Amino acid sequence: MSRARIPERAWRAIAGTSPPTAPIAVRAQPNGMDDLTAHAALGLALRIGESMLAVGASAADVTATVLRVAAAYGLTSCHVDITFTSLTVSYDRENAVPLTAVRIVRTSRTDYTRLQGVTDLERAVAAGGLDVEEAHHRLDRVVSAPATYRRSVNALAWAGVAGCFGLVIGGGWLEALLAALTTALIEQVMRVLARRSLPPFFQQAAGAALATGVAVLLLAGDVDVRTSVVVAAGIVVLLAGLSLVSAAQDAISGFPVTAAGRAFEVVTLTVGIVAGIAGVLDLARRAQLPLTVVDTSPAPVPFAVALAASAGIAGFWALACHARPRAVGLAAAAGALSWATFWAAGVLGAGPALASGGAAVVLGFCGEVLTERLQVPPQLVAVCGIVPLLPGLAIYHGLFTVVVDDDVDGGLAALVGAAAIGLALAAGVTLGEYLGRPVSATRDRYDERVRRRAMTTD
């Protein structure tokens, strides 16, 4: 029956009143902004997004920030596209050619102080009253500021991560000290290699070979230490497990292209680690030195030691990532909280993936609620708290089993377990943030718009 034959009252009773199911290709609204102002505002939004990506922000947070900054200057019809190495922003104008700008994102180490500076600038822009040119100058000061700490402090921080890591996986004080010294040496060597523009794959291989070489020397010198602990803790700065978590989080948030790039980087860099270890291990076997670099039965660790070491891992990690002292203390608390939650879940019978996911939910919730009030980067609590859960060690173990031990079935099982842990961590953090939004009340319509991407396509 046609619509014309249905009584008007009956039609109103069944006619839809909600927005379209999929508002595709909506026409841009008229805007009287001149090209010069639009270019300046678009360039600012693009620079802020690039800076956030370069220092460790997630694709979802960067997209929401770019949309928010652009809208603050009247650019309300913007489209943002993020890949692993580039950021594109297009401003759609009625009856005019769209303005489109692209920036290549240069990879960089995580820098929480710089990320906080960019976030503070974005909030000032969103609040209104900040001129575009002044915002550009403030961003210049943030991105060109000197490093928060000296290089020696950075090296000591990575050494602290490795030392605490050695305690968590069952090593004694001697193993922890040797792991810390080895990691400090690796950090300096990789810094030199990076200055010489050696590709990251070979940097990973060189660092892993150095860690394994130290273990070979200890074994040859008949030093009574667990060489597997020294090797595993010595390469902690090389492990790419956090990239796996970031990849899974981007996929959950609706950014599959970025997630695929991060995941491929995880595999490539971890294969570099395995290649470096395998080369030195082959030499050790030729010299008849029975070196063990993967120990599947770590010694039991007292709860108090594991808790303190987990706090140390997270705190030192934050320090190595240039966090301010207050943020370092918050990161240490997050590390202790994540380990306690993981331990409690394990006592209740949960497996590694489920226990990791539970800990991540707690971290995501706390990060969403606390970081706005304490003025620290929102990623700090989740990322630093995840580190003590060792997400990268399972990837390394799986690839090592496949490549070196030639055990394909066992290696694939380990890799599947590693992927499950990474996905559980990412899903837990995302769920925790979702649960914390009603409490924090800091999310706006741009955050909601980005997070709805997960229900569509990239």
N, C-alpha and C positions, 0 to 999 in steps of 0.2 A: 504494500500500500504506500502511495507517495505521501510526501510530507503535506501537500496541499489538502489532502482528505482527512488529516488528523486534526481534531479540534485544537485550537490554540492553547487552551488550558492544559490539555493532555500533553501536548508537545513540550510546554514549559516544565512539566513534571519530570520528563525524561531527558530533556536537553542538558548537555554537559555545560558546566560553568567554570571548570578548572582550566589552568593553562594547557597548552598543547602538550601531547605526550613527548614530542621531540621537536623543540623550536629550532629548526635547521635553516641556516642562511637568512636570518632575520636582517632586514634592511637597516643600515646605519641611520642613527638619528642626526638631524642637522646640527652643525656646530660652527660657530662663527670664528673659531680660533685661526689666527694667521699661521702661515707655514713656518715662520721663524720660531715662534713660540712653541708650536707643536713639535718641531725638530728638537728643540732644547729639552722639552719635557720627556719626549720619547728617549732621547739619549741618556737622560738621567736615570730613568727607569731601567734601561738596558744595562747601564754601568752598575747600578746597585744589584741587579740580578746576577750579573757576571761575577761581581765581588763575592756575593754570598755563595755561589756555586764553587768558586775557587778555594774557599776556606772551610768547606765542609757542610753547607746547608743542604737539605733534601730538595728534590725537584718540586715537591708539592709546596713547600714553604717559599721557594724562590718564585714560583708562578704566582702565588697569592700576593707576595710582596710587590712584584712588578705590576700587577693589575691595580693594586692599592695606590702605588706611587703615581701611576699614569692617571688614575681617576682623580687624584688630588689636584691635578692641574687641568682637569677638564677633558682628558682623553678617555672617554667612557666606553668606546667601542674598540677595545684592543684585543688582540689574539696573541697568545704566547705559545711558543713551541720550543721544547728543550730536548736536545739529544745529549749524548755523553760528553761531547766536546764543543757544543755550540748553543747559543741562545738567540732566538729570533722573536722579534716583537713587531706586529703589524697593526697600524691604526687605520681603521676603516672609516672613510669619510663619505658623506652623501654627495653625489654628483661630482666627485673628484677622485683622482688616482690615490689609492691607499699609500700611506707612508710606512715603509718597511725597513727595518734595520737589523743587522746581524752582528754578533760579536763571538769570536772564538774564545772559549774558556781555557785558560792556561792552567794546567794541573798544579796544585800546590798542597803543601801539608796543611792539616787542620790548624786553624789559629782562632781560638775562642775569643781572645781580646779584640781582634780585628772584626770578627763576626758580631760581637756585641756592639762595636762602634757603628757598623753598618745598620744593625737593627735599630739602634737609638736614632740614627738619622732618618730611617724609614718612618719611625713613629712621629718624629718632629714634622716630617713632610705631610703625613696623613692628618696630623692635627691642624694643619693649615697655617698660613702666615709666614711661610718660609719661601723666599724667592728662589726661582730655579737656579740662577747663577750662584747664589749663596749656598744652595744645596750642593752644587757641583764642587765648590771650593771646600766645603766641609768633607765631602767624600774624598777629595784629593788628600786632605790631611789624614784621613783615616787609613787609606790604602798605602800612603807613603811614609807612615810613621815607622820608626825603628822597631826592631823586634822587642818583645816584652822582656825577654831575659837574654843574658849572654849565652854564647854557644856552649861554654863550659857547664852552665846550669842545665841546658837542654840535654847535653850528653849524660850528666849525672842523673837526670830524670829517667832517661831510657835505661840506664844501668839499674836504677831502682825498680823499674817495672820488671826487668828480667830477674833481679834478685828475689823479689816477692813471688814472681811466677814460679821460681824454683822451689820455694817453700810450699806453695799450693799443691804442686804435683808430687810432693813427697820427698823432696831433697832436704838435706841438712844445711847447717850454716856454711859449711865449706863449699858445697855445691852452689848455694845461693851467691856466695862471694865470687866464685869462679865464673858463674853465669853473668854476674853484674860486670865484672872486668871484661869478659869476652864481648858483651853487648856494647860497652863503651868503645872498644876497639872497632867493632863492626860499624858503629854509627859514624866514627871518624873516617873510616875507609869509604863508606858509601857517600859521605859528604864530598870527599875528594873525587870520587868517580862521577858524581852528579855534576860537579863543576866542569868536568871534562866532557860532559854531554854523552856519557855512555848510556845506551837504552836501559830502561828499568829492568828488563828481563835479565840482562847480564849483571846488573847491580845485585839483583836478588841471588843469582848464582854465586857471585863472588862472596857475598855476605854469608850465605849458607856454607860455602866451602871453608871459609875462615872459621866459622863456629865448629864445624866438624873437624877441621885441622887441629884446633885446640884440644878437642876430645882425644884425637889420635896421639898427640904429644903427651897428654896426661896418662893415657894407657901405656904408651911406650916407656914413660918414666915410672911406671908402677905406682901411680898415685891412687890411693884407696878412695875413689869417688865413683858415683854412678854416672857414667858418661852419657847415658840417655837423658838424664836430667839437665846436664850441662848443655848438650846440643839443643834440646827442646827449648830451654829457657834462653839460650844464646841467640836463637833465631826469632824470638818473640816479636822483635821490631820489624821483622820481614813478613810475618803472617798476614794474609789478606782476608781474614775472617770477617772483619767489620765491613769490608766491601760487599761480602756476600749478604750480610744483614741489610745493608743499604740497597742492594739490588732487589732483594725480596720486598723491602718496604716500598720502593718505587713501583714495583709490579702491583702490589696491593692497592697503592694510591692511584693507579691508572696511568702509569708512565712505562709501558712495556719496552719502548725503544731504549730509554735510559737504563732500565733494568737489565736489558740484554747486554748493553755495553759494559756495565759494571760487572756482570757475571762473567763475561769473557775475560775481562781484566783479572778477575779472581783466579781463573784457571791458568792464564798465561803466567802471572807472577808466581803462583804456587808451583807450577811446573819448573820455573827457574830455580826455586828453592830446592826442589827434588833433584834437579840436574846437578846443582852444585854439591849437594850431599852425596849423590851417587858417584860422582867423579872421585871425591876424596875417599869414599868408602871402598871403591875398587882398588885404589892404591894401598889402603890399609889391609885389605885381604891379600893382596900380592905380597905384602910384608908380613903376612901371617899374624895380624893383630885382630883378634875377634871383637870388633867394635860393635856395640849395640846402640842404635840411635832411636829406636822406637821400643818403648817398654810398655806393654799392655797391662802390666800389673803394678801400678804405682803403689808406693807404701802408704798406709793409712796416715792421715794427718789429724792431729787434735783439733777440735772445733775452734778453740780460742786462737790457735796459730793460723788456721785457714781464714778465720774471720779478719784477723789483723792483717794478714798478707793480702787478702782481697781488697781491703780498704787501701792498703799501700799501692796495689796495682792501679786502682782507679785514680787515686790521688796523684801518683807519679805520672800516669798517662795524661791527666789533665795538665800537669806542669809541663810535660814535654810538648803539649799542644798549645802552649803559651796562654794558659788560663791565669787569671789574677788569683792572688792568695785566697780570697774568700771563695772563689769558684773552686779552687783546689780542695778546700775543706768540704764543700758540698759534694764534690765528686767522690771523695773518700767515703763520705757517709753513704752515698749511693752504691758504691762498691760493696760495702759491708751489708747493706740492706739486700742487695741482689743475691749475695752469697747465702745469707741467712734464709731468705725465701726459698732459694734453690735447695738448700739442705733440708728445710722443713718439708718441702714437697717430696723430696727423696725418701725421707723417713716415713711419710704417709704412703709410700709405694708407687709414686709417680716415676715414669721413665725419664731419661735425659731430656727429650724433646718437650714433654709436658711440663717438667720442672722448670726448664728454661723459659718456656712460654709464660708460666705463672710469675716468675721473677720479672719478666719483661713487662707484664701488665702492671705490676706494682711500680716499676720504674717509669713507665709512660704516664701513669696517673700522677705520680709525684712531680715529674717534670712539667706536666701541664699546669699543675696547681701552684708550684713553688717558684718557677723561674721568673715569672712576671713580677712577683713581689720582691724577689731578691735581686732582680736586675742582672741575671746571668743568661747566657745563650740557652734557648730551649732545648737544643740537642745535647747539652753537656751532661745532664743527669742520665739520659737514656744511653748515650754512647759510652761514657766512662763507666757507668754501672754494668754494662754488658761485658766489658773487657775481662773481668775476673771469671766469667763463665766459659772462657776459652773457645770461642766459636771457630777460630781458625785452625786449631790443633787437629780437629777431626778431618778437615779438608786435607791437610798435610799428611796425616796418617793414611788416608785412603789412597791418595796419589802415590805415596811412597810404597804402599803395599803392591800397587799395580806395576809401577815402573821398576822398582828395585827387587822386591821379593817375588815378582812374577806370579802373584796370586790375584788373578782377575776377579774371581768370585768374591774373595774377602775384601779386595779393594773397592769393588762396586758397592758392596754392602756398607762399607765405611763411608763412602761418598754419599750414598742415599741417606744414611744417618746424619751426615754433616748438613746436607740440604734440608732435612727435616728440622734440625736444630736452628739453622739460619732462618727458615720460614717461621718457625715458632717464635723466635725472638722478634722478628719484624712484625708479625701479626700481633704479638703481645704488646709491643710498644704502641702500635696504631690503636689497638683496642683500649689500652690504658689512657691514651690521649683523648679518645672519644668519651670515655667515662668521666674524664676530668674536666671536660668543657663546661658542663653546667655549674661546676664549682668555681672555676676560674673566670668564666664569662668574658674571655678575652678574644674569642673568635668572632669575626665579622662575616659579612656576606661574601667577601672574596675568598676566605678560607672555605666556606661552604660550597662555593662555586667550583673550587678546585677539587675538593674531596668528592663531589658528585661525578668527577671524571671516572672514578672507579666503577661506576654503574654503566658507563658507556665505553667508548674506545679512545685510544690515544690519537 
